Amino acid sequence: MRLGINLGYWGAGMDGDNLAVAQEADRLGYDVCWAAEAYGSDAPTVLAWVGAQTENIDIGSAIMQIPARQPTMTAMTAATLDSLSGGRFRLGLGVSGPQVSEGWYGVRFDKPLARTREYVEIVRKAMARERVTHEGDHWTLPLPGGPGKPIKLTVHPQREHIPLYIAAIGPKNLEQTGEIADGALLIFPSAEHLEETALRHLRAGREKAGLTMDGFDVCPTLPLAIGDDVNGLADMFRPYTALYVGGMGSRKQNFYNQLAQRMGYEKEAAEIQEKYLSGDKAGAAAAVPHRLIDQTTLLGSVERIADRMQAYAAAGVTTLTLAPAGFTLDERIAALRAGTEALERAGLVD
């Protein structure tokens, strides 16, 4: 099992720290460094900055939002980043959520599966340097009856095939991801529930495409905190878990809330959402079960984290992406180093 690092969103006074974290991850032999975007910093600019100041670590978008860009623009960006980084770019895509898609980009959050499938088809054609033509429900290229003509990408990516990942949570999205992508970006993954909540759906998609799970990258992100007080460490992540389970999306369309329900937390997920949406964020955080946090983070001593890493590897994870917590750069660097030590103790280093 390989290790990745997720820098999250750029900004909030962490810019220099994030670069130092990425450079230390590069030195330690981490496999990939991911950057996120929502409605603040954009992922490609961050990845260009990080890629220019690292040597070996891959750089990946987790994610580039589908409603933010035309698919051919995404292909241009991916090809450019792959060329500039010497073949180190991984393209992670996702539809975002209804609040961001409609509130920030002005794009209706409708038919996300069909939209993703078309988007990936166009991106793959463009990155393969084919002349792009497409007739679908969401995009038509070239537009009919006008001066447009099929065009092919002029930039030559470093590699013939740039790995393409999709952020997926729901069963149907996971199945489609297994069918059309090279990897899945997962959030709030529990090793105990991974087969039921994700792997069986991904496997079904691979089978639909006549493929196996060989070579498919199962890539969850987990917050990481080192220390002896597991309960205290878990409390650090109460607001984070409450935000996603209670406040992301809408009351009727919160994928993270639905995931918590599929993990057996139906009652708790409903309470967290009710409190969060009513404005009681502290109450929502207090309502998050300790076990839910412990199952979806890496907390405690290096030995305890090594045991958890073994469980994730046994469940089918191929790249475990860490989001090291800490109030200072030194704390985040220490957590990063503890991650590699735990992987070695777990016997999971190639």
C-alpha positions in Angstrom: 0.0 0.0 0.0 1.3 3.4 -1.0 0.9 6.7 0.9 -0.3 10.0 -0.3 -0.7 13.5 1.2 -3.7 15.8 0.9 -2.9 19.5 1.3 -6.6 20.4 1.4 -7.4 24.0 0.4 -4.7 26.5 -0.1 -4.8 29.7 2.0 -5.9 30.4 5.6 -2.4 31.4 6.4 -1.1 27.9 5.6 0.5 28.6 2.2 4.1 28.3 3.2 3.4 25.4 5.6 1.6 23.5 2.8 4.6 23.8 0.5 6.9 22.6 3.3 4.6 19.6 4.0 4.6 18.7 0.3 8.4 19.0 0.1 8.8 16.8 3.2 6.4 14.2 1.7 8.5 14.2 -1.4 11.6 13.6 0.6 10.0 10.8 2.6 8.9 9.0 -0.5 5.2 9.6 -0.5 3.6 8.6 -3.7 1.2 11.5 -4.5 0.3 15.0 -3.3 -3.3 16.0 -3.8 -4.8 19.5 -3.7 -8.5 20.4 -3.3 -10.7 23.2 -4.6 -14.2 24.4 -3.6 -14.8 28.1 -4.0 -11.5 29.5 -2.9 -8.1 28.3 -4.2 -8.1 26.3 -7.4 -6.3 23.0 -7.6 -4.3 23.4 -10.8 -2.5 26.6 -9.7 -1.5 25.0 -6.4 -0.3 21.9 -8.1 1.8 23.9 -10.6 3.4 25.6 -7.6 4.0 22.4 -5.7 5.2 20.5 -8.8 7.8 23.2 -9.6 9.3 22.8 -6.1 9.3 19.0 -5.7 11.1 16.3 -7.6 9.5 12.8 -7.5 6.1 13.0 -5.9 3.1 12.9 -8.2 0.7 15.8 -8.0 -3.0 15.3 -8.2 -6.3 17.2 -8.2 -8.7 16.0 -5.5 -10.7 17.4 -7.1 -11.1 19.6 -10.2 -14.8 20.4 -10.2 -16.7 19.3 -13.3 -19.1 22.3 -13.2 -16.2 24.7 -13.1 -14.7 23.9 -16.5 -15.5 22.7 -20.0 -14.1 19.2 -20.4 -11.7 20.3 -23.1 -10.3 23.0 -20.8 -9.7 20.3 -18.2 -7.9 18.2 -20.8 -5.7 21.2 -21.7 -4.9 21.8 -18.0 -4.1 18.1 -17.4 -1.8 17.8 -20.4 0.0 21.0 -19.4 0.5 20.0 -15.8 1.7 16.5 -16.9 4.2 18.0 -19.3 5.5 20.6 -16.9 5.9 18.1 -14.1 7.7 15.5 -16.1 4.8 13.0 -16.1 3.7 13.4 -12.5 0.1 14.6 -12.8 -3.0 12.7 -11.8 -6.4 14.0 -12.8 -9.1 13.8 -10.1 -12.6 14.9 -11.1 -15.9 15.3 -9.2 -19.3 17.0 -9.6 -19.0 18.9 -6.4 -22.4 19.4 -4.7 -25.6 21.3 -5.4 -24.8 24.3 -3.3 -21.4 25.0 -5.0 -22.5 23.9 -8.5 -25.6 26.0 -8.6 -24.6 28.8 -6.2 -21.0 29.4 -7.3 -20.9 28.2 -10.9 -24.5 28.6 -12.0 -24.6 25.0 -13.3 -27.7 23.0 -12.5 -26.9 19.9 -10.4 -28.9 17.5 -12.5 -28.0 14.1 -13.9 -24.6 14.0 -12.2 -23.8 10.5 -13.4 -24.6 11.1 -17.1 -22.8 14.5 -16.9 -19.7 12.8 -15.4 -19.7 10.0 -18.0 -19.8 12.5 -20.9 -17.2 14.7 -19.4 -14.8 11.8 -19.0 -15.4 10.6 -22.5 -14.5 14.1 -23.9 -11.5 14.5 -21.6 -10.1 11.1 -22.6 -10.5 11.9 -26.3 -8.8 15.2 -25.9 -5.9 13.9 -23.8 -5.4 11.1 -26.4 -5.0 13.9 -28.9 -7.9 12.7 -31.1 -9.9 15.2 -33.0 -12.7 15.8 -30.6 -16.3 15.2 -31.6 -19.1 14.5 -29.2 -22.9 14.4 -29.4 -24.5 14.1 -26.0 -27.2 15.5 -23.7 -24.7 17.9 -22.0 -22.1 18.7 -24.7 -22.0 18.8 -28.4 -18.7 19.3 -30.1 -18.4 21.0 -32.6 -21.6 23.0 -32.3 -23.7 22.3 -35.4 -24.5 24.8 -38.1 -21.5 27.0 -37.3 -17.8 27.6 -38.1 -16.6 25.1 -35.5 -14.6 22.1 -36.6 -13.1 19.0 -34.8 -9.8 20.1 -33.2 -7.1 18.1 -31.4 -4.9 19.1 -28.5 -1.6 20.7 -29.5 0.1 20.0 -26.2 1.8 16.7 -25.9 1.4 15.2 -22.4 4.4 13.5 -21.0 2.6 10.2 -20.9 0.2 8.6 -23.3 -2.3 7.9 -20.5 -2.8 10.3 -17.6 -4.4 8.5 -14.6 -8.0 9.7 -14.1 -9.7 9.4 -10.8 -13.3 10.3 -9.7 -14.5 11.3 -6.3 -17.4 9.0 -5.5 -19.6 8.3 -2.5 -22.9 6.9 -3.6 -23.4 3.3 -4.9 -24.3 4.3 -8.5 -21.4 6.8 -8.7 -19.0 4.2 -7.3 -20.1 1.7 -9.9 -19.7 4.1 -12.7 -16.3 5.1 -11.4 -15.2 1.5 -11.4 -16.3 1.3 -15.0 -14.8 4.5 -16.5 -12.0 5.6 -14.3 -8.5 4.5 -13.2 -9.1 5.1 -9.5 -11.6 6.3 -6.9 -11.1 9.1 -4.4 -13.0 8.2 -1.2 -13.8 10.3 1.9 -14.9 9.1 5.3 -13.7 5.6 4.6 -14.1 3.0 7.3 -12.0 -0.2 6.9 -14.7 -2.1 8.6 -17.4 -1.0 6.1 -15.3 -0.4 3.0 -16.4 -3.6 1.2 -20.1 -2.8 1.7 -20.0 0.9 1.2 -17.5 1.1 -1.7 -15.5 -1.9 -2.9 -18.5 -4.1 -4.1 -19.8 -1.2 -6.1 -16.4 -0.4 -7.7 -15.9 -4.1 -8.5 -19.3 -4.3 -10.2 -18.3 -1.4 -12.4 -15.0 -3.0 -13.3 -16.8 -6.2 -14.2 -19.3 -4.3 -16.4 -16.3 -2.9 -18.3 -14.8 -6.4 -18.5 -12.0 -5.5 -16.1 -10.7 -6.6 -12.7 -9.6 -4.5 -9.7 -6.0 -5.1 -10.8 -4.4 -1.7 -11.4 -7.4 0.2 -10.1 -6.3 2.7 -7.4 -8.6 2.7 -4.3 -7.5 6.0 -2.7 -9.3 7.2 0.5 -8.2 10.3 2.4 -8.0 10.1 6.2 -7.1 12.8 8.7 -4.1 11.7 10.8 -3.3 12.8 14.4 -0.5 11.4 16.6 -0.8 11.1 20.4 -1.7 9.0 23.4 -5.1 10.5 24.1 -7.3 9.0 21.4 -10.5 10.5 22.8 -8.9 14.0 22.9 -7.6 13.6 19.3 -11.0 12.5 18.1 -12.6 15.6 19.6 -10.4 17.7 17.3 -12.3 16.2 14.3 -15.8 16.7 15.7 -16.4 20.0 13.9 -15.0 18.5 10.6 -17.2 15.4 10.8 -20.3 17.5 11.7 -19.7 19.9 8.8 -19.7 17.0 6.3 -22.4 14.8 7.8 -24.6 17.7 8.8 -23.9 20.7 6.7 -22.7 19.6 3.2 -25.2 19.7 0.4 -28.9 20.2 1.4 -31.2 18.4 3.8 -32.4 16.1 1.0 -29.1 15.8 -0.8 -26.2 15.2 1.5 -24.0 12.4 0.2 -21.9 12.3 3.4 -25.0 12.0 5.6 -26.2 9.1 3.5 -22.8 7.4 3.8 -22.9 7.7 7.6 -26.4 6.1 7.4 -25.0 3.2 5.3 -22.4 2.7 8.0 -25.1 2.1 10.6 -25.4 5.6 12.0 -28.9 6.4 10.8 -30.2 8.0 14.0 -27.0 9.9 14.7 -26.7 11.2 11.2 -30.2 12.6 11.4 -29.5 14.3 14.7 -26.2 15.8 13.5 -27.9 17.2 10.4 -30.9 18.6 12.3 -28.7 20.4 14.8 -26.2 21.7 12.1 -28.9 23.0 9.8 -30.7 24.7 12.7 -27.5 26.7 13.5 -26.4 24.6 16.5 -23.0 23.7 15.1 -21.6 23.0 18.6 -24.5 20.6 19.3 -24.0 18.9 16.0 -20.3 18.3 16.8 -21.2 17.0 20.2 -23.6 14.6 18.6 -21.0 12.9 16.4 -20.3 9.4 17.9 -16.7 8.8 18.9 -16.7 5.5 17.1 -17.6 7.2 13.8 -14.7 9.5 14.1 -12.3 6.7 15.1 -13.4 4.6 12.2 -12.8 7.4 9.6 -9.5 8.8 10.9 -6.1 7.6 12.0 -5.6 8.5 15.6 -3.2 7.5 18.4 0.2 6.0 18.6 2.3 4.9 15.7 1.6 1.3 16.7 -2.2 1.9 16.7 -2.0 3.6 13.4 0.0 0.8 11.9 -2.7 -1.7 13.0 -5.3 0.5 11.3 -3.2 0.7 8.1 -3.1 -3.1 8.0 -6.9 -3.1 8.2 -7.2 -0.7 5.3 -4.7 -2.7 3.2 -6.7 -5.9 3.9 -9.9 -4.1 3.0 -8.5 -3.3 -0.5 -7.0 0.2 -0.2 -4.0 0.7 -2.6 -3.1 4.3 -1.8 -3.8 5.7 1.6 -3.9 9.5 1.5 -3.1 11.2 4.8 -4.2 14.7 5.9 -1.9 15.3 8.9 -3.4 17.5 11.6 -1.5 20.0 13.7 -1.6 23.6 14.8 2.0 24.2 13.7 4.2 23.1 10.8 6.4 21.0 13.2 3.3 19.1 14.3 2.2 18.4 10.7 5.7 17.3 9.7 5.9 15.0 12.7 2.6 13.4 11.8 3.8 13.0 8.2 6.9 11.2 9.4 4.9 9.1 11.8 2.8 8.0 8.8 5.8 6.5 7.0 7.0 4.9 10.3 3.5 3.3 10.8 3.5 2.0 7.2 6.9 0.3 7.8 5.7 -1.2 11.1 2.7 -2.5 9.4 4.9 -4.3 6.9 3.3 -2.6 4.0 6.3 -1.0 2.3 7.3 -2.5 -1.0 
